[in-house]
């Protein structure tokens, strides 16, 4: 428990001392930095996807303005129109999430195959190791999060569609 403290005291006396824990701490700090970089790339990708979903939904509403006016003219409420477009936005997010989970899972399988092949060739004992592990809750969380991002991205365009005046929407060209 106090190995690092003792090594620091020895270093303060003018001697050189290193411990395996100091190497592990260095490796851990590298991986934390790597996680931050990948997290930033993921956040940027998420922002681009959210803008793309919002743009797609805005264009869908512009193209279907007369359809929205017709739906409202025959009795659809604002809630009905809102739920239709929010459902479409959530569906776009869910489909993107499914694609991401499939690509991530497939990528981890490829990494495991390559790493396993490399470790089996370089080790006389044939270590069958797992280089990339995906916890079971992560794909479910990713799907739910992607759906939520799609839902939030489509919120403004859906609200705009729900509040269209039916007469103006039917006249829209």
N, C-alpha and C positions, 0 to 999 in steps of 0.2 A: 504493500500500500504506500510505502514511503520511498520507493526506489528512486523516483525522479528527484525528490527532495535531497536525498543522500548524494546523488550524482551532482546536483547543483552545489552542494556544500564542498564536495571534492574539487569541482571546477573552480570554486572561489579560493581554494587553497593553492591554486596554481597548477594542479594536475589535470590531465585530460581524462574524462570519464564519460562514457555514453552507455545508454541502456536500450534494450529492444523497445521499450515503451516510447522513447523519444523518436525512434524511427516510425513507429505506428502512429504517433501524433502527427508527424510530418506527412505521412501518407493520408491520414484522415483529413488534414487541412487541404491537401490537394484535391481530394474528392469533394469536399465541401465547396471549394471554388468551382470545380467542374459542375456540380449540381446547380450552383447559382447561375453559371453561364448557360447551361441547358434550360434552366427555368426562365431566364430572360428571353431566350429564343422561343420557348413555348408560349410565353406571355405575348410576345410580338405576333406570333402566328395566330394566337387566339384573337387578338385585336383585329388583325386583317380578316379573319373568318367572320367575326361579328359585323364588321363593316360590310363585308360581302353579302351576308344574310340580310342586313337592313336594306342594302341597295336592291337586292333581288326582290324583297317583299315590296319595296316602294314601286319598283317597276311593274310588279304583278298587279298592284292596286291601280296604277295608272292605266294599264291595259284592260283591266276588268271593271272600270268605273261604271260603265253602262250596266254590266251584270249586277253590280252592287246596288245600283239604283233600282233595277228590276226586282231584286230580292226584297229591298225595303218597301217597294211599292206594293208587293203582294203580301206584306205582313211580317217580314223578318225584322226583328228588333235589333237595336245596337249590340246587345249581348250576343245575338246569333252571329252577326257579321264579325264581331270581335273574336268569337270562339273559332270561327272558320279560319281566319287569317292567323291567329295565334297557333292553332293546330298545324297549319302549314309551316310556320316558322319553326315550331318545335320539331316537326318531322324532318326539316332540312338539317337541323342541328343533330338529331338522332342518327340520320344517315351518315353525316360527316363523322360522328362519334364511332359508329360501327366500322367505317373505313379506317379510322385511326387505330382502333383497337386491333383490327385484323392486321394492319401493317406493323404495329408495334409488337404484337404477339409473334407474327411471322419473322420479324427481324430478330427477336430474342431467340427463336428456334435456330435461326441461321448462325447467330453468334455462339450459341451453345454447341452446335455441330462443329463449327470451325475450332472453337476452343477445346472441345473434347478430342477432336482429331489431333490437334497440336499437342495437347497434354499426354495423350496416349503414345505419340511417337517419341516425345522427349523424355518420358518417364519410364524407367525399367519396370515399374510396378503397375502401369496402366491405370493411372488415376482417372476415373470417369467423373469429372467435376462439372458443376453447373456454373457457368460464367455469368449468366443473366437469369434472374429469378423474378417472376411476376406474382405478387400475392393475389389470391383469388378475389379480394375485394376491389382491387384496382381497376379492372375492366368495367365492373359495375358502376364504380364511382365515376369513371371517365364517361360512360354512356349517360349517366344522370347529369353530369356537369355539362356535357356537350348539348344535351337537350335543354337545360336551363339557359345556357348562353344563346341558343337559337330562339328560345322563348323571349328572353330579354331583348334580343336584337330586333325581333319582330314586333315588339310592343308599340313603339311609336307609329310605324306604318299601319298597324292593325287598328289603333285608336283613331287614326286619320280616316281609315276606311269606314269605321263604325259610325263616325259623326258626319258622314257625307249627307247632304240634303238630297232626298230622292229625285226631286224635279231637276235639280242642277246636274245630278249624276246621269239622268236619262238624256239630257241635252248634250252631254260631253261628247266631243268628237276626238 
